[in-house]
Amino acid sequence: MSFFDEGDEPTQVSGRSRRQPRPRRPATASRGRSGPPDRQTLLLRQAAAVGLALLVLILLIFGVRSCANSRKENAMKDYNRNVTAVISDSDSQVGKPFFQLMNNGAREADQLRVQVNQLRLAADEDVKRAKGFDVPDAMKPAQDNLLLALNLRAEALRKIADQIPRAQGRGQPSEDAIAKIAGQMQQFLASDVIYKVRAAPFIKQALDDEGISGQTIASSQFLPDVAWLDASKVADGLGRSAGGTSSATAAPGLHGHGITSVSVGGTTLAPSPGINRVPAGSGGPTFTVKFANQGDNDERNVRVTIRVSGAGKPISETKTIGQTKSRSDATVAIPLGQAPPVGQAVTVEASIAAVPGEKNTDNNKQSYTVIFQR
């Protein structure tokens, strides 16, 4: 039988021939492909994808925010450390040696101005250094006040250096220069106040607002003693009298004064520890100081000072007596010029500046405890 004879054999059915049909091929299951997912499955897959994307986004946001917060915290800590370094340098490397020089001004002589100018250059360098700080936004108020305090110190040192040659001279020019130096000491006091009540609190507030703890905020005291606000203290350091006369030129014999009494409004004050209650007065009280020239010589340009301290900013007033006679009494009235603290115990100190040749100054000062009343 030939190849073409192969095929379906006809069958005989009821006298007729019919071809046998080929068997149908079974349908394959899916041939490796699934049908399209139903709607619910599609929605679940989409929701899972969106959820995963949101989770990744949230983690990224928290990661970025955490890094930003860490950088901000480190920047604020770095700023506080920089302030501590520069303000400590100002106090210890500028202020401390300056007042050591002024205390020994008579011995430093011609070198005093040169040395003060060197310290002024160091103060200028502190200002320049502070200007270069990387300042976080929250620390900008502190930075402004820090720069103000440092600039006040540098400016005062420059003006003091300029006045030193005249202060070391004689006569009225010397007295005027000494008074101007004492005036510049007010800038040192102002710089201390500005740092204490403005710069340091702003640093603390910024750190507290960010929840940053464990930080030490530096304190500062450039002016070691408010006595430097008095021209007599400056004169003593320079080896001069308040009238500009060198102690080396004092006449032979005893020199000096002693306080006899101090009164306010007719009330003679009892020295501490006694407590004195006196009227404050509408425009401030007037102190009457009685004292004696206890030496063998007449004295010129004698400075008498009243100082009120112990509550608020100290108040100080000075009067200059043109001349006191040997072995004679003198009296000076000193208006305070402003209302003192009322209802609080304060210290009132009366003092007489040492004159050239005065060896014993124990009786040049007297302190009183006073409560001013309305």
C-alpha positions in Angstrom: 0.0 0.0 0.0 1.4 3.3 -1.0 1.9 6.3 1.3 -1.1 8.0 0.0 -3.2 4.9 0.7 -2.7 5.6 4.5 -5.5 7.5 6.0 -8.9 7.1 7.4 -10.4 3.8 6.5 -13.9 4.2 5.3 -16.5 2.3 7.4 -19.6 0.7 6.1 -22.7 1.9 7.8 -26.0 0.8 6.6 -24.8 0.3 3.1 -23.0 3.6 3.0 -19.5 4.4 3.5 -18.4 7.2 6.1 -15.1 8.5 7.1 -14.2 8.1 10.8 -13.5 11.5 12.4 -10.1 12.3 13.8 -10.0 12.3 17.6 -10.0 15.9 19.0 -6.8 17.1 20.6 -7.2 17.7 24.3 -7.0 21.4 25.2 -3.7 22.3 27.0 -4.2 23.8 30.5 -2.8 27.3 30.2 0.4 26.8 28.1 2.4 28.6 30.8 0.2 31.7 31.0 -2.5 32.7 33.5 -5.5 34.6 32.7 -5.9 38.3 33.7 -6.2 38.8 37.5 -9.6 39.7 38.9 -10.3 43.3 40.0 -10.0 42.6 43.7 -6.5 41.1 43.3 -5.5 44.1 41.2 -6.7 46.5 43.9 -4.8 44.6 46.6 -1.6 44.7 44.7 -2.0 48.4 44.0 -2.7 49.1 47.7 0.4 47.1 48.7 2.6 49.0 46.2 1.3 52.4 47.4 1.8 51.4 51.1 5.4 50.3 50.4 6.1 53.6 48.6 4.7 55.6 51.5 6.8 53.6 54.0 9.9 54.3 52.0 9.0 58.0 51.7 8.4 58.3 55.5 11.7 56.6 56.3 13.5 58.9 53.9 11.8 62.0 55.5 12.7 60.8 59.0 16.2 60.1 57.9 16.7 63.5 56.3 15.1 65.2 59.3 17.3 63.3 61.7 20.4 64.3 59.8 19.3 67.9 59.7 18.5 68.0 63.4 21.9 66.4 64.2 23.7 69.0 62.1 21.7 71.8 63.7 22.5 70.6 67.2 26.2 70.2 66.4 26.3 73.7 65.0 24.7 75.2 68.1 27.1 73.3 70.4 30.1 74.4 68.2 28.9 78.0 68.5 28.7 77.8 72.3 32.2 76.4 72.4 33.5 79.2 70.2 31.9 81.8 72.4 33.4 80.2 75.5 36.8 80.3 74.0 36.7 83.9 72.8 35.1 85.4 76.0 37.5 83.4 78.2 40.4 84.7 76.1 39.1 88.3 76.5 38.9 88.0 80.3 42.2 86.2 80.9 44.5 87.3 78.1 43.3 90.9 77.8 41.4 92.1 80.9 43.5 90.4 83.6 46.9 91.7 82.3 45.5 95.1 81.6 44.4 95.7 85.2 47.7 94.2 86.4 49.4 96.9 84.4 47.2 99.6 85.7 47.8 98.6 89.3 51.5 99.0 88.6 51.3 102.0 86.3 53.8 104.0 88.2 56.5 101.3 87.8 55.6 100.7 84.1 56.2 104.4 83.3 56.9 105.0 79.6 56.1 101.3 78.7 52.6 101.5 79.9 51.0 103.0 76.8 52.9 100.5 74.6 51.8 97.5 76.6 48.1 98.7 76.8 48.2 99.2 73.0 49.4 95.6 72.6 46.4 94.4 74.7 44.2 96.5 72.5 45.5 94.7 69.5 44.6 91.4 71.2 41.1 92.7 71.9 40.7 93.7 68.2 41.7 90.1 67.3 39.0 88.8 69.6 36.5 90.9 67.7 37.8 89.6 64.4 37.7 86.1 65.6 34.1 86.4 66.8 33.0 87.9 63.5 34.2 84.7 61.8 32.0 82.4 63.8 29.5 80.1 61.9 26.4 81.5 63.6 23.1 79.4 63.6 20.0 81.5 63.0 18.8 80.9 66.6 22.1 82.2 67.9 22.1 85.5 66.0 20.7 87.6 68.9 23.5 86.2 71.1 26.1 87.0 68.4 25.0 90.6 68.1 25.4 91.2 71.8 28.7 89.2 72.0 30.2 91.5 69.3 28.9 94.6 71.1 30.6 93.5 74.3 33.9 92.7 72.6 33.9 96.0 70.6 33.3 98.0 73.8 36.4 96.5 75.4 38.6 97.1 72.4 37.4 100.6 71.9 37.9 101.5 75.6 41.5 100.1 75.6 42.3 102.2 72.5 41.0 105.4 74.2 42.7 104.6 77.5 46.1 104.1 75.7 45.7 107.5 74.1 45.1 109.2 77.5 48.0 107.5 79.4 50.8 110.0 78.4 48.7 113.0 79.6 47.6 111.1 82.7 51.2 110.6 83.6 51.9 114.3 83.3 51.2 117.1 85.7 48.5 119.7 86.5 45.0 119.9 85.1 45.7 118.0 81.8 46.7 115.0 84.0 43.6 115.3 86.1 41.4 115.5 83.0 43.1 112.5 81.4 42.7 110.4 84.6 39.0 111.3 84.7 38.6 110.2 81.0 40.4 106.9 81.8 38.0 106.3 84.6 35.1 107.1 82.3 36.3 104.4 79.8 36.1 101.9 82.7 32.4 102.3 82.4 32.6 100.6 79.0 34.2 97.6 80.6 31.4 97.4 83.1 28.8 97.8 80.3 30.5 95.0 78.3 30.2 92.7 81.4 26.5 93.6 81.8 25.7 93.1 78.1 27.3 89.7 78.0 25.7 88.6 81.3 22.1 89.8 80.7 21.9 89.6 76.9 24.5 87.3 75.2 24.6 84.4 77.7 20.8 84.3 78.2 20.2 84.2 74.4 22.6 81.3 74.1 20.8 79.4 76.8 17.4 80.1 75.3 18.5 78.8 71.9 19.9 75.7 73.4 16.8 75.1 75.6 14.4 75.7 72.6 16.2 72.8 70.8 16.2 70.6 73.9 20.0 70.6 74.0 21.3 69.9 77.5 24.6 69.3 79.1 26.1 72.6 77.8 28.1 75.0 80.0 27.6 78.7 79.1 30.6 80.8 79.9 30.4 83.7 82.3 32.5 86.8 81.9 33.9 89.6 84.1 36.4 91.9 82.4 36.2 94.7 85.1 37.5 93.1 88.3 36.4 95.9 90.7 33.9 98.8 90.3 36.4 100.9 92.3 38.1 101.4 88.9 35.1 103.7 87.9 36.5 106.2 90.4 39.3 108.5 89.1 41.1 108.2 92.4 41.6 104.5 91.9 43.1 105.2 88.4 45.3 107.9 89.9 46.6 105.6 92.6 47.5 102.9 90.0 49.4 105.5 88.0 51.2 106.9 91.0 49.4 110.2 90.7 47.1 112.2 92.8 43.6 113.0 91.4 45.0 116.5 90.8 47.8 115.1 88.6 50.7 115.5 90.9 53.3 112.8 91.3 53.6 111.3 94.8 57.3 111.8 94.4 56.9 115.6 94.6 55.0 115.6 97.9 56.2 118.3 100.4 58.0 117.1 103.6 55.9 116.3 106.6 52.6 114.4 107.2 49.9 114.3 104.6 46.3 113.0 104.6 42.7 113.4 105.6 40.2 111.6 107.8 36.5 111.4 107.6 34.7 112.9 110.6 31.0 112.3 109.8 28.5 111.8 107.1 24.9 113.0 107.3 21.8 112.9 105.1 18.9 115.3 105.6 20.1 116.3 109.0 20.6 112.7 110.2 24.2 111.7 111.0 24.8 108.2 109.9 26.0 105.6 112.3 28.8 103.4 110.8 28.1 99.7 110.0 26.9 97.5 111.5 24.3 100.1 112.6 21.3 100.5 110.3 20.3 104.0 109.3 16.8 104.9 108.0 16.8 108.2 106.0 14.5 109.9 103.5 15.3 109.3 99.9 14.3 112.8 98.8 12.4 113.7 95.6 15.4 114.1 93.4 17.8 111.9 95.4 19.4 112.7 98.8 22.4 115.0 99.4 25.2 113.7 101.6 27.2 116.1 103.7 30.7 114.8 104.4 32.8 116.4 107.1 36.5 115.6 107.2 39.8 117.0 108.5 43.1 117.7 107.0 45.3 115.8 109.5 48.6 116.6 107.9 51.3 119.3 108.1 50.6 120.6 104.6 47.8 122.3 102.8 46.4 119.9 100.0 45.0 120.7 96.6 42.3 119.1 94.5 41.0 116.7 97.1 38.4 114.3 95.7 35.5 113.1 97.9 33.2 110.3 96.7 29.9 108.9 97.8 29.0 105.5 96.5 25.7 103.6 97.0 25.7 99.9 96.2 24.0 96.6 97.1 20.7 97.0 95.1 20.7 97.5 91.4 23.4 99.4 89.5 25.8 101.2 91.9 25.5 105.0 92.1 28.6 107.1 92.5 29.2 110.9 92.8 32.4 112.8 93.3 33.2 116.4 94.3 36.6 118.0 94.2 37.7 120.4 96.9 40.1 123.0 95.6 42.2 123.2 98.8 42.1 122.0 102.4 44.1 123.7 105.1 46.6 121.9 107.3 45.1 120.7 110.6 41.7 122.2 109.7 38.2 120.8 109.1 36.4 120.8 105.7 32.8 120.1 104.6 31.5 119.1 101.2 27.8 118.5 100.1 27.4 115.8 97.4 24.0 115.4 95.8 23.4 111.8 94.7 21.7 113.1 91.5 19.2 110.3 91.3 16.8 108.4 93.5 18.4 105.5 95.4 16.8 102.1 95.9 13.9 102.5 98.4 13.1 100.0 101.2 16.2 97.9 100.7 19.4 97.8 102.8 22.2 99.3 100.8 25.8 100.2 101.5 26.8 103.9 101.4 30.6 104.4 101.3 32.2 107.8 101.7 35.9 108.0 100.6 38.6 110.6 100.2 41.2 110.0 97.6 44.8 109.7 98.9 46.9 112.8 98.4 50.6 112.8 97.4 52.7 111.6 100.3 49.8 110.1 102.3 51.0 106.9 104.0 48.0 105.9 106.1 44.6 105.7 104.4 42.7 103.7 107.0 40.5 106.7 107.9 39.9 107.8 104.3 36.9 105.5 104.0 33.8 104.8 106.0 30.8 102.5 105.2 27.2 102.8 106.4 24.2 100.5 106.1 21.2 102.6 105.0 17.6 102.0 104.2 16.1 104.9 102.1 12.4 105.6 102.7 9.7 107.6 101.1 
